[in-house]
Amino acid sequence: MHPINSKCVLFLLLRLYLFQGLVPALKHGDWGCYESTVLMEYVDDISEKKLLPQDPKEKAHSRLWADHISRNIVPTFYRYLQAQEAEKQAEYGKEFEKQVNTLLEAADPKGPFFTGTKLSFVDVMVAPWILRCPRVLQPYRGWQPPAEDSRFGRFIAALEGDDSVKATTSDDELYLDSYERYAENRPNTSQVAKAINEGRGLP
Ligand SMILES: N[C@@H](CCC(=O)N[C@@H](CS)C(=O)NCC(=O)O)C(=O)O
């Protein structure tokens, strides 16, 4: 592609995404892209240390469960947090727990991570939502931590103790502040909140 054309394409891509107002988006040299799963795969492709398994079937297994996170865990997290009636909060709280357990049933039984002893692709995809359990769901929705020796309890401890996860985790105040508007289901809060309220798929 002619350099001027590639710059135009990049500009349009970033403009388009900035216009949509969603993160994450990535600019790498003269190229840019968005959508968290796509970006995760791109970063894995250009990294020496791989997070996705190299065996094609194991790789497909990880992709399948990364899809479960986007399709089920993330929307249920928001439904649980945005629900205002106690009955709905209880219903979505159970649904959220069910979706996390479904993921963990597909994981390596010993773990503590999804594919075994090392942090992998699926762990990185789900970590932000698991970290938000004690930081957001517990204060706003009374989420209860699982038993420490359960598969979920060991999974949380492993994620919380991982150096890469720690290096990319904000302080508790920022989580509380950022998610207050979702917990109160304030109107015109975000595109994600609007999609949940309208029963649509997430952007
Ligand atoms: N499908 C997109 C969704 C991105 C997304 O929902 N981003 C949220 C932050 S985690 C956002 O930008 N929210 C702003 C809004 O809802 O207006 C992805 O996976 O990258």
The ligand as a Gaussian input file, in Angstrom:
#p B3LYP/6-31G(d) Opt

LIG

0 1
 N      -15.892000      -5.279000      22.037000
 C      -14.976000      -4.310000      22.566000
 C      -15.625000      -3.660000      23.771000
 C      -14.772000      -2.584000      24.357000
 C      -15.413000      -1.968000      25.590000
 O      -16.530000      -2.346000      26.001000
 N      -14.719000      -1.030000      26.188000
 C      -15.241000      -0.317000      27.349000
 C      -14.204000      -0.297000      28.473000
 S      -13.882000      -1.920000      29.071000
 C      -15.502000       1.119000      26.918000
 O      -14.714000       1.662000      26.158000
 N      -16.599000       1.722000      27.400000
 C      -16.973000       3.061000      27.063000
 C      -18.463000       3.123000      26.789000
 O      -19.179000       2.141000      27.050000
 O      -18.928000       4.180000      26.323000
 C      -13.658000      -4.987000      22.972000
 O      -13.708000      -6.136000      23.447000
 O      -12.602000      -4.390000      22.794000

